């Protein structure tokens, strides 16, 4: 089952999509967030609740895109109650990509050794037995719901940024039940959009490099996930393909199990606040930056994953002005 969200005359609504242009509107205001809360309240599956509330209204997927009514597939009424985060060095090959990027500027072994040590720990202890705790991964904070850009819309390029690079990833989407229990709603394709030049200059600037916008969707996949997923990441410039590369994700291509990554995120009580939602990026091993690509405003990212419907597409906006931020004493 695949769902999208969009702006409707009645407010935010969700729709059920298939491989055609048809979107079957679900008769519930509040979108996927409201549906998820309803499923929890009635102790039924999200799929069952959707079938019970499937209306007769059918819309055109393409019309929703053209009218810029398409939204991220999961949003919170208050963006401050959406936490966007991620884990790195989780995919087979990701350590090589990370080290190749860093070694170009920093010839010391310190950063490379730290990356390889973290990756090796994941290989050895990232997939424990069900119910057991494995080694914790690298973790980072990206922002709240205000940084999530809807599919098909421009990703902002901060004036202080030194790079505007894509990261094609699988994203887990969650809601916290009234009891404090994390509940996975589904998965989406994501672009974790980072500043790789800033990260490469000094690994301790990784946290700064992640404080950027991101996007995921346009569809949320509800159901059991294949352990092997194949996709393609592309950059379009002036209507032509500038760069393209396949990418792999899913547990078969990862050093960590999804359960282990989820545990080490939600083990913190502050991340189990009832009513909050979470969008968590699971990492990648494929970057255009690692292949020497320098993006620029106007380029369009396209990230496609088999089984997840339409590709996630976002152009890069013009670089925004940047000035010194003066703090005022009260």
C-alpha positions in Angstrom: 0.0 0.0 0.0 1.3 3.4 -1.0 0.0 6.8 0.3 0.5 10.4 -0.5 -0.6 13.6 1.2 -1.9 16.8 -0.4 -3.6 20.0 0.3 -7.4 19.7 -0.2 -10.3 22.1 0.1 -11.0 20.5 3.5 -7.4 20.7 4.7 -4.6 18.1 4.6 -5.8 14.8 3.2 -4.2 11.4 2.3 -4.8 9.4 -0.9 -4.2 5.8 -1.9 -2.2 5.5 -5.1 -1.4 2.7 -7.6 0.7 2.5 -10.7 -1.7 4.8 -12.6 -2.4 8.5 -12.3 -5.4 7.9 -10.0 -5.4 9.0 -6.4 -8.3 7.6 -4.3 -9.0 10.2 -1.6 -9.4 8.9 2.0 -12.3 10.5 3.8 -10.4 11.7 6.9 -9.1 15.3 7.5 -5.7 15.5 9.0 -3.8 13.3 6.5 -1.6 10.3 7.5 -1.0 11.7 11.0 -4.7 11.6 11.8 -5.1 8.2 10.2 -2.2 6.8 12.3 -3.6 8.1 15.5 -7.0 6.6 14.6 -5.5 3.2 13.9 -3.7 3.3 17.3 -6.9 4.4 19.1 -9.0 1.6 17.6 -6.2 -1.0 17.8 -6.4 -1.9 14.1 -3.9 -1.8 11.2 -3.5 1.4 9.2 -4.4 -0.6 6.1 -7.7 -1.7 7.6 -8.6 1.9 8.7 -7.8 3.2 5.2 -10.1 0.6 3.6 -12.9 1.6 6.0 -12.5 5.3 5.1 -11.8 5.1 1.3 -14.1 7.6 -0.4 -15.4 7.8 -3.9 -13.4 11.0 -4.9 -10.6 10.3 -7.3 -8.0 12.9 -8.3 -5.2 13.1 -10.8 -1.7 12.6 -9.4 -0.2 14.8 -12.1 -2.7 17.6 -11.4 -1.7 17.5 -7.7 1.9 17.9 -8.7 1.2 20.7 -11.3 -0.8 22.7 -8.8 1.9 22.3 -6.1 -0.6 20.7 -3.7 1.6 17.7 -3.0 2.9 17.5 0.5 5.4 15.3 2.3 3.7 11.9 3.0 3.8 12.5 6.8 3.5 15.9 8.5 2.6 17.1 12.0 0.1 20.0 12.5 2.9 21.6 14.5 6.3 21.2 12.7 8.1 21.6 16.1 6.7 18.1 17.0 8.5 16.4 14.1 12.1 15.3 14.7 14.3 14.7 11.6 17.4 12.6 12.3 19.6 10.0 10.7 22.4 7.4 11.0 25.5 7.1 9.0 28.1 4.4 8.1 25.2 1.9 8.0 25.5 0.6 4.4 28.0 -1.7 2.9 30.4 0.5 1.0 29.6 3.7 3.0 32.9 3.7 4.9 34.9 3.7 1.6 32.8 6.6 0.3 33.3 8.5 3.5 37.0 7.9 3.7 37.6 8.7 0.1 35.9 12.0 0.6 37.8 13.0 3.7 41.3 11.8 2.6 41.3 14.3 -0.3 41.8 17.2 2.1 43.1 15.6 5.4 46.0 13.3 4.9 46.1 12.3 8.6 44.8 8.8 9.4 42.6 10.0 12.3 39.3 10.6 10.4 39.7 7.5 8.3 40.4 5.3 11.3 37.4 6.6 13.2 35.1 6.0 10.2 36.5 2.5 9.5 36.3 1.6 13.2 32.7 2.7 13.4 31.9 0.8 10.2 33.7 -2.4 11.5 31.7 -2.2 14.7 28.5 -2.2 12.7 29.6 -5.2 10.6 30.5 -7.1 13.8 27.6 -6.1 16.1 25.0 -4.2 14.1 22.7 -7.2 13.5 22.0 -8.8 16.8 19.5 -11.5 17.5 15.8 -10.3 17.5 15.1 -8.4 20.8 18.8 -8.0 21.6 20.8 -4.8 21.6 23.6 -4.4 19.1 26.3 -1.8 18.7 25.0 1.8 18.4 25.5 3.6 15.1 26.7 7.1 14.2 23.7 9.4 14.8 22.9 13.0 13.8 20.2 15.6 14.1 18.9 17.4 11.0 16.1 19.6 12.3 12.3 19.7 12.9 9.5 19.5 10.5 10.1 23.0 9.2 13.1 21.7 7.2 11.2 19.1 5.2 10.6 20.3 1.7 7.6 18.9 -0.2 8.4 16.7 -3.2 8.6 18.6 -6.5 9.5 21.9 -4.7 12.9 23.7 -4.4 15.4 22.7 -1.8 16.8 25.9 -0.3 20.6 26.5 -0.6 21.8 28.5 2.4 24.1 31.4 1.7 26.7 30.1 4.1 26.7 26.6 2.5 29.7 25.4 0.6 28.0 22.5 -1.2 24.4 21.3 -2.0 24.7 17.6 -2.3 22.1 14.8 -2.4 22.1 11.7 -0.3 19.6 9.0 -1.6 18.2 7.1 1.4 15.5 5.0 2.9 13.5 6.9 5.5 11.6 5.4 8.4 8.4 7.4 9.4 7.1 7.0 12.9 4.5 8.3 15.4 4.6 8.0 19.2 1.5 6.5 20.6 -0.2 7.9 23.8 1.5 5.2 25.8 4.9 6.4 24.6 5.3 3.4 22.3 7.1 4.2 19.0 4.9 3.0 16.0 6.3 2.7 12.5 3.9 4.0 9.9 6.0 3.1 6.9 9.0 4.0 4.7 9.7 6.6 2.1 12.4 7.5 -0.4 14.5 10.4 1.0 17.1 13.0 0.0 19.1 13.8 3.1 20.8 16.8 1.3 24.0 17.7 3.0 27.1 20.0 2.7 29.9 17.6 1.9 32.5 20.3 1.5 32.0 21.5 5.0 32.1 17.9 6.3 35.2 17.1 4.3 37.1 20.1 5.7 36.9 18.7 9.3 34.9 15.6 10.4 34.0 17.5 13.6 31.9 19.8 11.3 29.6 16.8 10.4 26.9 18.2 12.7 27.0 21.6 10.9 26.9 19.9 7.5 23.7 18.1 8.3 21.7 21.2 9.4 20.1 21.6 6.0 16.7 21.1 4.4 15.7 17.6 3.2 12.9 15.9 1.4 11.2 12.6 1.4 8.3 11.0 -0.5 6.3 11.6 -2.5 4.8 8.3 -1.3 4.9 6.4 1.9 5.2 2.6 1.6 3.0 0.8 4.2 3.7 -2.9 4.7 6.6 -5.4 4.9 9.8 -4.1 3.4 12.0 -6.2 1.2 15.5 -6.8 2.5 17.0 -5.9 -0.9 16.0 -2.6 -2.5 17.5 -1.2 -5.7 17.1 2.4 -6.9 18.8 5.1 -8.9 19.9 8.6 -8.0 20.1 11.2 -10.8 21.0 14.9 -11.3 19.3 16.7 -14.1 20.9 19.9 -15.5 19.4 22.0 -18.2 17.0 19.2 -19.1 19.8 16.6 -19.5 21.1 13.9 -17.2 24.4 15.2 -15.7 25.0 12.2 -13.4 23.2 8.9 -12.5 24.2 6.0 -10.3 22.3 3.0 -8.9 22.1 2.6 -5.1 21.2 -0.3 -2.9 19.4 -0.2 0.5 17.5 -2.6 2.7 18.9 -4.8 5.4 20.7 -7.1 3.0 22.8 -4.2 2.0 23.4 -2.7 5.4 25.7 -3.3 8.3 22.9 -2.8 10.8 19.5 -4.2 11.1 16.6 -1.7 11.0 15.5 -2.9 14.5 18.9 -2.1 15.9 18.9 1.4 14.3 15.4 2.0 15.6 16.3 0.9 19.1 19.2 3.2 19.4 17.1 6.1 18.3 14.1 5.5 20.4 16.0 4.4 23.5 16.1 8.1 24.5 13.0 9.0 26.6 12.9 12.4 24.9 12.3 10.8 21.6 9.2 8.9 22.9 6.9 11.9 23.6 3.3 11.0 22.8 1.9 12.5 19.6 5.3 13.4 18.1 6.4 12.1 14.7 9.9 11.1 13.5 11.5 11.0 10.1 14.7 9.0 10.4 17.2 8.6 7.5 19.0 5.2 7.4 22.1 6.2 5.4 23.6 5.6 2.0 26.8 4.6 0.2 26.1 6.6 -3.0 27.0 10.3 -3.4 27.5 12.3 -6.6 30.0 14.4 -4.6 32.3 11.3 -4.2 32.4 11.2 -8.1 33.5 14.8 -8.3 30.1 16.4 -9.1 29.5 20.0 -8.0 25.8 20.9 -8.1 24.5 24.4 -8.7 21.2 26.2 -8.4 18.7 25.0 -11.0 19.9 21.4 -10.9 17.2 18.8 -10.1 17.7 15.8 -7.9 15.7 12.7 -8.8 15.8 9.6 -6.5 13.8 6.5 -7.5 13.4 3.2 -5.6 11.7 0.2 -7.0 8.3 -0.5 -5.4 8.0 3.1 -3.9 6.1 4.7 -6.8 7.1 8.0 -8.4 10.6 9.3 -7.9 11.4 12.0 -5.4 12.2 15.2 -7.4 13.5 18.5 -6.0 15.3 21.3 -7.8 18.0 23.3 -6.0 16.9 26.9 -5.3 19.1 29.9 -5.8 21.6 30.4 -3.0 19.9 32.6 -0.4 21.6 35.8 1.1 23.6 35.3 4.3 24.5 37.9 6.9 26.0 38.0 10.4 23.4 37.1 13.0 23.6 39.6 15.9 22.3 38.4 19.3 20.5 41.0 21.3 20.7 41.1 25.1 17.4 41.6 27.0 
